Amino acid sequence: QDVSPERWRALYRDTPAGIDDLVSLAEAAIIEEKLGRRGELDYLAVSFSTLDYVGHEFGPHAQETLDIFLRIDDAVGRLLKVLDRRVGRGRYLLALSSDHGSVITPEEAAKQGVDAVRINPAELRQRAQKKMPSGRTVAEVNAPYVFLGPLPAGHATAIRRAAAAEVAQHPRILKAAAREDVDELGEPYATMFKRSMFPGRRADILFLQ
């Protein structure tokens, strides 16, 4: 079935294929670049991001999440075999780190009596789109961020603030603010958002739900 490139990218990152391809890419780098065999220090970083996406989507108790855990375990083993064979056991330093855990899904929380629902990103996109200039479309909604895409010079701040106000009207959104007004989200959230903002890649709108 034909799908748009954007839809395929969203689906691909949640699949085991992403893990397999990542390890294949790491193997190719080790072999083709002769890492660890050039007489100088080499550094290779590999991030198994599939678990992050699957954990957010299905929660920590889901079969899908367990499946990805097992596949990553196998993938790390596969990578270590390549390092042992190509670089040599005892001739490389391996460091493993984690990102964060995942909370239960809104659906599971609701079963436990918590007032929780899953917000459809399309609803927030539609709200933000109302304030976009003609011919411009919202680039992405990836909670807790909204990326508006390129905006007209001189009007960007006003557009971001108007779109944030519209997003804030969603019944399940507690607060929303343009990136210029992140302090309006209050603490500790304002500081947390500021620490995650990188010039040139910052979201236009940040929200609490």
C-alpha positions as CSV (number, residue, x, y, z in Angstrom):
1,Q,0.0,0.0,0.0
2,D,1.3,3.4,-1.0
3,V,2.0,5.8,1.9
4,S,3.4,9.3,2.0
5,P,7.2,9.6,2.9
6,E,6.2,11.3,6.1
7,R,3.9,8.5,7.1
8,W,6.5,5.9,6.2
9,R,9.1,7.6,8.4
10,A,6.7,7.6,11.3
11,L,5.9,3.9,10.9
12,Y,9.5,2.9,10.2
13,R,10.9,4.3,13.4
14,D,8.6,2.0,15.4
15,T,9.6,-1.2,13.7
16,P,12.4,-3.8,14.3
17,A,13.7,-2.9,10.8
18,G,15.0,0.3,12.3
19,I,17.1,-1.6,14.8
20,D,18.4,-4.1,12.1
21,D,19.4,-1.2,9.8
22,L,21.1,0.7,12.5
23,V,23.3,-2.2,13.5
24,S,24.1,-2.8,9.8
25,L,25.1,0.8,9.4
26,A,27.3,0.6,12.6
27,E,28.9,-2.6,11.2
28,A,29.6,-0.9,7.9
29,A,31.3,2.0,9.7
30,I,33.5,-0.3,11.8
31,I,34.6,-2.2,8.7
32,E,34.8,0.4,6.0
33,E,36.3,3.1,8.2
34,K,38.7,0.6,9.9
35,L,37.6,1.9,13.3
36,G,40.0,0.8,16.1
37,R,42.7,-0.2,13.6
38,R,44.1,3.1,12.4
39,G,46.5,3.8,15.2
40,E,44.4,6.5,16.7
41,L,41.4,6.9,18.9
42,D,38.0,6.3,17.3
43,Y,34.6,7.1,18.7
44,L,31.4,5.4,17.5
45,A,28.0,6.3,19.1
46,V,24.9,4.2,18.4
47,S,21.5,5.2,19.6
48,F,18.7,2.6,19.6
49,S,15.8,5.1,19.4
50,T,13.2,2.6,18.4
51,L,12.5,1.7,22.1
52,D,11.8,5.4,22.9
53,Y,9.1,5.6,20.2
54,V,7.6,2.2,21.0
55,G,7.6,2.9,24.8
56,H,5.8,6.2,24.3
57,E,3.2,4.6,22.0
58,F,2.5,1.3,23.8
59,G,3.8,1.9,27.3
60,P,6.2,-0.2,29.4
61,H,4.0,-3.2,29.9
62,A,3.2,-3.9,26.3
63,Q,4.3,-6.9,24.3
64,E,5.6,-4.6,21.6
65,T,7.9,-2.9,24.1
66,L,9.2,-6.3,25.4
67,D,9.8,-7.4,21.9
68,I,11.9,-4.3,21.2
69,F,13.9,-4.9,24.4
70,L,14.7,-8.4,23.3
71,R,15.7,-7.3,19.8
72,I,18.0,-4.6,21.1
73,D,19.7,-7.1,23.4
74,D,20.3,-9.3,20.3
75,A,21.5,-6.2,18.3
76,V,24.0,-5.3,21.0
77,G,25.3,-8.8,21.0
78,R,25.6,-8.7,17.2
79,L,27.6,-5.5,17.4
80,L,29.9,-6.8,20.1
81,K,30.7,-9.8,17.9
82,V,31.7,-7.5,15.1
83,L,33.9,-5.5,17.4
84,D,35.6,-8.6,18.8
85,R,36.2,-9.9,15.3
86,R,37.3,-6.6,13.6
87,V,38.9,-4.7,16.5
88,G,39.7,-7.4,19.0
89,R,38.4,-8.2,22.4
90,G,40.1,-6.1,25.1
91,R,41.0,-3.4,22.5
92,Y,37.9,-1.3,22.7
93,L,35.9,0.4,25.5
94,L,32.2,-0.1,25.6
95,A,29.8,2.3,27.5
96,L,26.1,1.7,27.8
97,S,23.7,4.4,28.9
98,S,20.0,5.0,29.0
99,D,17.7,7.8,28.2
100,H,14.5,7.6,30.3
101,G,11.7,5.2,31.3
102,S,8.2,5.3,30.0
103,V,4.9,5.9,31.8
104,I,1.8,3.8,31.3
105,T,-0.4,4.7,28.4
106,P,-3.5,7.0,28.8
107,E,-5.7,4.0,28.1
108,E,-4.1,1.9,30.8
109,A,-4.2,4.8,33.2
110,A,-7.9,5.3,32.5
111,K,-8.6,1.7,33.4
112,Q,-7.0,2.5,36.8
113,G,-9.4,5.3,37.4
114,V,-7.1,8.2,36.3
115,D,-8.7,11.0,34.2
116,A,-6.5,10.4,31.2
117,V,-7.1,10.4,27.4
118,R,-4.8,10.2,24.4
119,I,-4.7,13.5,22.5
120,N,-4.7,13.2,18.8
121,P,-1.8,15.3,17.4
122,A,-4.0,16.1,14.4
123,E,-6.3,18.1,16.7
124,L,-3.5,20.3,17.8
125,R,-2.2,20.7,14.3
126,Q,-5.6,21.9,13.1
127,R,-5.7,24.5,15.8
128,A,-2.3,25.8,15.1
129,Q,-3.0,25.8,11.4
130,K,-5.8,28.3,11.9
131,K,-3.2,31.0,12.7
132,M,-0.7,30.1,9.9
133,P,-0.3,32.5,7.0
134,S,-1.8,31.5,3.7
135,G,0.2,28.9,1.9
136,R,2.1,27.8,5.1
137,T,1.4,24.6,6.9
138,V,2.3,23.3,10.4
139,A,5.4,21.1,10.0
140,E,4.9,18.7,12.9
141,V,3.3,18.1,16.3
142,N,5.4,15.9,18.6
143,A,4.3,16.3,22.2
144,P,5.1,18.5,24.0
145,Y,6.2,20.5,20.9
146,V,4.6,22.1,17.9
147,F,6.9,23.0,14.9
148,L,5.3,25.6,12.6
149,G,8.0,25.5,9.9
150,P,9.4,28.6,8.2
151,L,7.5,31.8,9.1
152,P,7.6,35.3,7.5
153,A,10.3,37.5,8.9
154,G,9.0,40.2,11.2
155,H,5.8,38.3,11.9
156,A,7.1,35.0,13.4
157,T,6.7,35.9,17.1
158,A,3.1,37.1,16.6
159,I,2.2,34.0,14.6
160,R,3.7,31.7,17.2
161,R,1.8,33.5,20.0
162,A,-1.5,33.4,18.2
163,A,-1.0,29.7,17.4
164,A,-0.1,28.9,21.0
165,A,-3.2,30.7,22.2
166,E,-5.3,28.5,19.9
167,V,-3.6,25.3,21.0
168,A,-4.2,26.3,24.6
169,Q,-7.9,26.3,23.9
170,H,-7.9,22.5,23.5
171,P,-9.8,21.1,26.5
172,R,-7.0,18.7,27.4
173,I,-4.1,21.2,27.2
174,L,-3.2,22.8,30.5
175,K,-1.0,25.5,29.1
176,A,0.7,26.4,25.8
177,A,3.2,29.1,25.0
178,A,5.3,30.4,22.1
179,R,9.0,29.8,22.6
180,E,9.5,33.5,23.4
181,D,7.1,33.1,26.3
182,V,8.3,29.8,27.8
183,D,8.3,31.4,31.3
184,E,4.5,31.5,31.2
185,L,4.5,27.7,31.6
186,G,5.7,28.2,35.1
187,E,8.3,26.2,37.1
188,P,9.7,23.6,37.0
189,Y,8.5,23.3,33.4
190,A,10.0,26.6,32.1
191,T,13.5,25.6,33.2
192,M,13.1,22.1,31.8
193,F,12.0,23.4,28.4
194,K,14.8,26.0,28.3
195,R,17.4,23.3,28.9
196,S,16.1,21.3,25.9
197,M,16.0,24.3,23.5
198,F,18.7,24.4,20.9
199,P,19.1,27.5,18.6
200,G,18.0,26.6,15.1
201,R,16.1,23.5,16.1
202,R,13.7,24.9,18.7
203,A,10.0,24.2,18.6
204,D,7.7,27.1,18.0
205,I,5.2,26.2,20.6
206,L,5.6,24.2,23.9
207,F,2.6,22.9,25.8
208,L,1.6,21.0,29.0
209,Q,-1.1,18.4,28.9
